């Protein structure tokens, strides 16, 4: 019974990551049908996702400080109601500006909050060694959720239309996040997240922000997230490689399944060979995925390689932050650094769409991204310098 109780934080975080798949991979299936019906370009439409991440970037630091003092439960409950309402409003949107307004409001307590809450739950509920191993399994929740939605959404959108698709996602989001809310339960004592039995050593947020390593991690997170932004364009990219709608759904399921397995393997890899060496291996696989996706014949291995690498932001980055700065004020520190992820998504998402609208394909962006990933890796390794790991 005691062992089952100790797994409740992990289960809650896993469900939050499943819900996060709705606001990331699942939304990518709406690009083509919405653009075709409303007669708008992909670059203009995908800007709504950038606005969502931008408002998340502004609010994440606030939520990190709030969680550090009050705990995660209230934020989880608010996110359940807030984001499900936003998804429902998407289904009634008839213009580009409606998408922009709803997305901006939705981002205030949206994807960035889910990621923040899931990381805080794991990092402040377990020791550093336990958190490093468990985080891969927890973050696999987004891959599991993405796999399920990738199988269901293509047929659902084709049969019922994109408006009903948004409504179905709203209900799914509400159920998943409320279940996480129940599993998380009340803290043993009121106040800071540190009341669990995790090892709460490390820097304060003020001290961390004085360190050059803090800003090196910001650079790494921005650039790795820019690479992950391809996820919003993948269905359209695969259709451009002449795969049918059904094939694209299957391929996206393969990708999201690989994402789930890849996150689990990442946790095991970092425990076995260390964060620095493991990060090098995963970054190389990530970069290779972009090059393999340039041709239809290597699309499947490209998707697998890409998926394994995409887990780097949600699995490796918080592990490095905990390793470098400790768990003492992890929620507050990660709350600030998570804004870098939002910045990366905000800048890169419209660029992917504009590249397609300008060139008719994604090739220039696909070729440039591996170089950005190399810079991200260099920044992370510099942050880890002088650390044992």
C-alpha positions as CSV (number, residue, x, y, z in Angstrom):
1,X,0.0,0.0,0.0
2,X,2.8,2.4,0.9
3,X,4.6,1.6,-2.4
4,X,1.4,2.3,-4.4
5,X,1.0,5.6,-2.6
6,X,4.6,6.5,-3.5
7,X,3.7,6.0,-7.2
8,X,0.7,8.4,-7.1
9,X,2.9,11.5,-7.9
10,X,4.3,9.8,-10.9
11,X,0.9,8.7,-12.1
12,X,-0.5,12.2,-11.7
13,X,2.4,13.6,-13.7
14,X,2.0,10.9,-16.4
15,X,-1.6,12.0,-16.9
16,X,-0.6,15.6,-17.2
17,X,1.8,14.7,-19.9
18,X,-0.9,12.7,-21.7
19,X,-3.1,15.8,-21.6
20,X,-0.2,17.9,-22.9
21,X,-0.2,15.7,-26.1
22,X,-3.6,17.3,-26.9
23,X,-2.1,20.8,-27.0
24,X,0.9,19.7,-28.9
25,X,0.8,16.7,-31.3
26,X,-3.0,16.5,-31.5
27,X,-3.4,20.1,-32.6
28,X,-1.1,19.5,-35.6
29,X,-3.9,17.5,-37.3
30,X,-6.1,20.6,-37.6
31,X,-3.7,22.6,-39.7
32,X,-4.8,21.2,-43.1
33,X,-8.6,21.0,-42.6
34,X,-8.8,24.4,-40.9
35,X,-6.7,26.2,-43.5
36,X,-8.6,24.6,-46.4
37,X,-12.0,25.5,-44.9
38,X,-11.1,29.1,-43.9
39,X,-8.9,29.8,-46.9
40,X,-5.8,30.9,-45.0
41,X,-2.1,30.1,-45.3
42,X,-0.3,27.7,-43.0
43,X,2.1,30.3,-41.8
44,X,-0.7,32.7,-40.8
45,X,-2.7,29.9,-39.1
46,X,0.2,28.3,-37.1
47,X,0.9,31.8,-35.6
48,X,-2.0,31.0,-33.2
49,X,0.1,28.3,-31.6
50,X,3.0,30.8,-31.3
51,X,0.7,33.2,-29.6
52,X,-0.4,30.4,-27.2
53,X,3.3,29.7,-26.3
54,X,4.1,33.4,-26.0
55,X,1.4,34.0,-23.4
56,X,2.6,30.9,-21.7
57,X,6.1,32.3,-21.7
58,X,4.9,35.4,-19.9
59,X,3.0,33.5,-17.3
60,X,5.2,30.5,-16.6
61,X,7.6,32.4,-14.3
62,X,4.6,33.5,-12.2
63,X,3.3,30.0,-12.0
64,X,6.7,28.7,-10.9
65,X,6.9,31.1,-8.0
66,X,3.3,30.4,-7.1
67,X,3.9,26.6,-7.1
68,X,7.0,27.0,-5.1
69,X,4.9,28.7,-2.3
70,X,1.5,27.1,-2.6
71,X,1.9,23.8,-4.4
72,X,0.7,22.4,-7.8
73,X,-2.8,21.3,-7.1
74,X,-4.6,24.6,-7.6
75,X,-2.7,25.2,-10.8
76,X,-3.7,21.7,-12.1
77,X,-7.4,22.3,-11.4
78,X,-7.3,25.8,-13.1
79,X,-5.6,24.4,-16.1
80,X,-8.2,21.6,-16.5
81,X,-11.0,24.2,-16.7
82,X,-9.1,26.9,-18.6
83,X,-7.7,24.8,-21.5
84,X,-10.8,22.6,-22.0
85,X,-12.8,25.9,-22.4
86,X,-10.2,27.1,-24.9
87,X,-10.4,24.0,-27.0
88,X,-14.2,24.3,-27.0
89,X,-14.0,27.9,-28.2
90,X,-11.7,26.8,-31.0
91,X,-14.6,24.7,-32.3
92,X,-16.8,27.8,-32.7
93,X,-14.0,29.9,-34.4
94,X,-14.8,31.2,-37.9
95,X,-11.9,33.6,-38.4
96,X,-8.1,33.7,-38.0
97,X,-8.4,36.5,-35.3
98,X,-10.7,34.3,-33.2
99,X,-8.0,31.6,-33.1
100,X,-5.4,34.2,-32.2
101,X,-7.5,35.6,-29.3
102,X,-8.5,32.2,-27.8
103,X,-5.0,30.8,-28.2
104,X,-3.4,33.8,-26.4
105,X,-5.8,33.5,-23.5
106,X,-5.4,29.7,-23.4
107,X,-1.7,29.9,-23.2
108,X,-1.8,31.7,-19.8
109,X,-2.5,28.4,-18.0
110,X,-1.9,25.9,-20.8
111,X,0.8,23.6,-22.1
112,X,3.7,25.4,-20.3
113,X,1.8,24.9,-17.0
114,X,1.2,21.2,-17.6
115,X,4.9,20.6,-18.3
116,X,5.9,22.7,-15.3
117,X,3.5,20.9,-12.9
118,X,4.6,17.5,-14.1
119,X,8.3,18.3,-13.7
120,X,7.8,19.9,-10.3
121,X,5.8,16.9,-9.0
122,X,8.6,14.4,-10.0
123,X,11.5,16.6,-9.0
124,X,10.1,17.4,-5.6
125,X,8.6,14.1,-4.7
126,X,11.7,11.9,-5.2
127,X,15.5,12.0,-4.7
128,X,17.7,13.0,-7.6
129,X,18.5,9.4,-8.6
130,X,14.8,8.4,-8.5
131,X,13.7,11.5,-10.4
132,X,16.2,10.9,-13.2
133,X,14.9,7.4,-13.8
134,X,11.2,8.2,-13.3
135,X,11.1,11.3,-15.4
136,X,11.6,9.3,-18.6
137,X,8.5,7.2,-17.8
138,X,6.5,10.2,-16.8
139,X,7.3,12.2,-19.9
140,X,6.4,9.2,-22.0
141,X,2.9,10.1,-21.2
142,X,2.9,12.7,-24.0
143,X,4.0,10.1,-26.4
144,X,1.3,7.7,-25.3
145,X,-1.3,10.4,-25.6
146,X,0.0,11.4,-28.9
147,X,-0.1,7.8,-30.2
148,X,-3.7,7.4,-29.2
149,X,-4.8,10.7,-30.7
150,X,-2.8,10.1,-33.9
151,X,-4.8,6.9,-34.4
152,X,-8.2,8.4,-33.7
153,X,-8.1,12.0,-35.0
154,X,-7.5,11.5,-38.7
155,X,-10.7,9.4,-39.1
156,X,-12.6,11.5,-36.7
157,X,-11.8,14.8,-38.5
158,X,-12.6,13.2,-41.9
159,X,-16.0,11.9,-40.6
160,X,-17.1,14.6,-38.2
161,X,-15.1,17.6,-39.2
162,X,-12.5,19.7,-37.3
163,X,-15.1,21.5,-35.2
164,X,-16.3,18.3,-33.5
165,X,-12.6,17.3,-33.3
166,X,-11.9,20.2,-31.0
167,X,-14.9,19.4,-28.8
168,X,-13.8,15.8,-28.4
169,X,-10.3,17.0,-27.4
170,X,-11.8,19.4,-24.9
171,X,-13.6,16.6,-23.1
172,X,-10.5,14.4,-23.1
173,X,-8.3,17.2,-21.7
174,X,-10.8,17.9,-18.9
175,X,-11.0,14.2,-17.8
176,X,-7.2,13.6,-17.9
177,X,-6.2,16.7,-16.0
178,X,-9.0,16.2,-13.3
179,X,-7.8,12.7,-12.8
180,X,-4.3,14.0,-12.2
181,X,-5.7,16.5,-9.8
182,X,-7.3,13.7,-7.7
183,X,-4.2,11.6,-7.8
184,X,-1.9,14.4,-6.7
185,X,-3.9,14.9,-3.5
186,X,-3.2,17.4,-0.8
187,X,0.3,18.0,0.4
188,X,1.2,16.7,3.8
189,X,1.6,20.3,5.0
190,X,0.5,23.6,3.5
191,X,3.0,25.7,1.6
192,X,6.0,25.0,-0.5
193,X,6.5,22.1,-2.8
194,X,9.5,21.0,-0.7
195,X,7.4,19.3,1.9
196,X,7.9,15.9,0.3
197,X,10.8,13.7,1.1
198,X,13.0,14.8,-1.8
199,X,16.5,15.9,-1.2
200,X,15.9,19.7,-1.2
201,X,19.5,21.0,-1.6
202,X,20.7,23.5,-4.2
203,X,20.6,27.2,-5.2
204,X,17.9,29.8,-4.7
205,X,16.4,31.2,-7.9
206,X,18.2,34.5,-7.3
207,X,21.6,32.8,-7.1
208,X,20.9,30.6,-10.1
209,X,20.0,33.6,-12.2
210,X,23.4,35.1,-11.4
211,X,25.2,32.1,-12.9
212,X,26.3,32.0,-16.5
213,X,25.1,28.4,-16.6
214,X,21.5,29.6,-16.2
215,X,21.7,31.5,-19.5
216,X,23.5,28.7,-21.2
217,X,20.6,26.5,-20.3
218,X,18.2,29.1,-21.7
219,X,20.1,29.0,-25.1
220,X,20.0,25.2,-25.1
221,X,16.2,25.1,-24.3
222,X,15.3,27.7,-27.0
223,X,17.2,25.8,-29.7
224,X,16.1,22.3,-28.8
225,X,12.5,23.6,-28.7
226,X,12.9,25.1,-32.1
227,X,13.8,21.7,-33.4
228,X,10.8,20.1,-31.6
229,X,8.5,22.6,-33.4
230,X,8.5,20.4,-36.5
231,X,5.9,18.4,-34.7
232,X,3.2,20.9,-35.6
233,X,4.1,20.6,-39.3
234,X,4.7,16.8,-39.5
235,X,1.2,15.8,-40.9
236,X,1.5,18.4,-43.6
237,X,5.1,17.5,-44.3
238,X,4.2,13.8,-44.7
239,X,1.3,14.7,-47.0
240,X,3.8,16.6,-49.1
241,X,5.9,13.4,-49.4
242,X,2.8,11.9,-51.1
243,X,1.5,9.8,-48.2
244,X,-2.2,9.3,-47.9
245,X,-4.3,10.6,-44.9
246,X,-4.5,7.1,-43.5
247,X,-0.8,6.5,-43.9
248,X,0.0,9.8,-42.2
249,X,-2.2,8.8,-39.2
250,X,-0.3,5.5,-38.9
251,X,3.1,7.2,-39.3
252,X,2.2,9.8,-36.7
253,X,1.2,6.9,-34.4
254,X,4.6,5.3,-35.0
255,X,6.3,8.6,-34.3
256,X,4.4,9.2,-31.0
257,X,5.0,5.6,-29.9
258,X,8.7,6.1,-30.6
259,X,8.5,9.3,-28.6
260,X,7.1,7.5,-25.6
261,X,9.6,4.7,-25.8
262,X,12.4,7.2,-26.5
263,X,11.7,9.1,-23.3
264,X,11.9,5.9,-21.2
265,X,15.1,4.9,-22.9
266,X,16.5,8.4,-22.3
267,X,16.0,8.1,-18.6
268,X,17.8,4.7,-18.6
269,X,20.6,6.1,-20.8
270,X,21.3,9.1,-18.6
271,X,21.4,6.8,-15.5
272,X,23.8,4.4,-17.2
273,X,26.3,6.7,-19.1
274,X,25.7,10.1,-17.6
275,X,23.9,13.2,-18.7
276,X,26.6,14.6,-20.9
277,X,27.3,11.5,-22.9
278,X,23.7,10.6,-23.1
279,X,22.8,14.1,-24.3
280,X,25.3,13.8,-27.1
281,X,23.8,10.5,-28.3
282,X,20.3,11.8,-28.3
283,X,21.2,15.1,-30.0
284,X,22.8,13.2,-32.9
285,X,19.7,11.0,-33.3
286,X,17.6,14.1,-33.2
287,X,19.6,15.8,-36.0
288,X,19.7,12.7,-38.1
289,X,15.8,12.5,-38.1
290,X,15.6,15.8,-40.0
291,X,17.9,14.6,-42.7
292,X,16.2,11.2,-43.1
293,X,12.8,12.9,-43.4
294,X,13.8,14.6,-46.6
295,X,13.1,11.5,-48.6
296,X,9.9,9.2,-48.6
297,X,12.1,6.1,-48.6
298,X,13.7,7.0,-45.2
299,X,10.6,8.6,-43.7
300,X,9.9,5.8,-41.1
301,X,13.4,5.6,-39.7
302,X,13.5,9.4,-39.8
303,X,10.3,9.7,-37.7
304,X,11.7,7.2,-35.1
305,X,15.0,9.1,-34.9
306,X,13.2,12.4,-34.7
307,X,10.8,11.2,-32.0
308,X,13.6,9.9,-29.8
309,X,15.3,13.2,-30.0
310,X,12.2,15.3,-29.4
311,X,12.0,14.0,-25.9
312,X,15.1,16.0,-25.0
313,X,13.3,19.1,-23.9
314,X,10.9,17.5,-21.5
315,X,13.3,14.8,-20.3
316,X,17.0,15.9,-20.5
317,X,16.5,19.6,-19.9
318,X,14.8,19.4,-16.4
319,X,17.3,16.7,-15.4
320,X,20.2,19.0,-16.2
321,X,18.6,21.9,-14.4
322,X,18.0,19.7,-11.3
323,X,21.6,18.4,-11.6
324,X,23.2,21.9,-11.9
325,X,21.0,24.0,-9.6
326,X,19.5,21.4,-7.2
327,X,15.9,20.9,-6.0
328,X,15.7,23.6,-3.3
329,X,13.8,26.0,-5.6
330,X,13.4,23.9,-8.6
331,X,9.8,25.1,-9.3
332,X,10.9,28.7,-9.3
333,X,14.0,28.1,-11.4
334,X,12.4,25.8,-13.9
335,X,9.4,28.3,-14.1
336,X,11.8,30.9,-15.5
337,X,13.8,28.5,-17.7
338,X,10.6,27.1,-19.1
339,X,9.9,30.5,-20.7
340,X,12.8,29.7,-23.0
341,X,10.9,26.8,-24.4
342,X,7.9,29.0,-25.0
343,X,10.2,31.5,-26.8
344,X,11.7,28.8,-29.0
345,X,8.2,27.6,-30.0
346,X,6.9,31.2,-30.5
347,X,9.8,32.1,-32.9
348,X,10.1,28.8,-34.8
349,X,6.5,27.8,-35.4
350,X,5.6,30.6,-37.8
351,X,9.1,30.2,-39.5
352,X,8.2,26.6,-40.4
353,X,4.9,27.8,-41.9
354,X,6.5,30.7,-43.7
355,X,9.3,28.5,-45.2
356,X,6.6,26.2,-46.6
357,X,4.5,29.1,-48.0
358,X,7.6,30.6,-49.6
359,X,9.4,27.5,-50.9
360,X,6.5,25.0,-51.3
361,X,8.4,22.6,-49.0
362,X,10.2,22.4,-45.7
363,X,13.6,21.5,-47.0
364,X,15.5,24.7,-46.1
365,X,14.3,24.5,-42.5
366,X,15.0,20.8,-42.3
367,X,18.6,21.3,-43.4
368,X,19.2,24.3,-41.0
369,X,17.9,22.6,-37.9
370,X,20.8,20.1,-37.3
371,X,23.2,23.1,-37.0
372,X,21.0,24.7,-34.4
373,X,20.9,21.4,-32.4
374,X,24.7,21.4,-32.4
375,X,24.8,24.8,-30.9
376,X,22.2,23.7,-28.3
377,X,24.3,20.7,-27.3
378,X,27.4,22.9,-26.9
379,X,25.5,25.3,-24.6
380,X,24.3,22.4,-22.5
381,X,27.8,20.8,-22.2
382,X,29.2,24.2,-21.1
383,X,26.5,24.4,-18.4
384,X,27.5,20.9,-17.2
385,X,31.2,21.8,-17.1
386,X,32.7,21.3,-13.7
387,X,29.7,19.2,-12.7
388,X,30.1,15.4,-12.0
389,X,27.8,13.9,-14.6
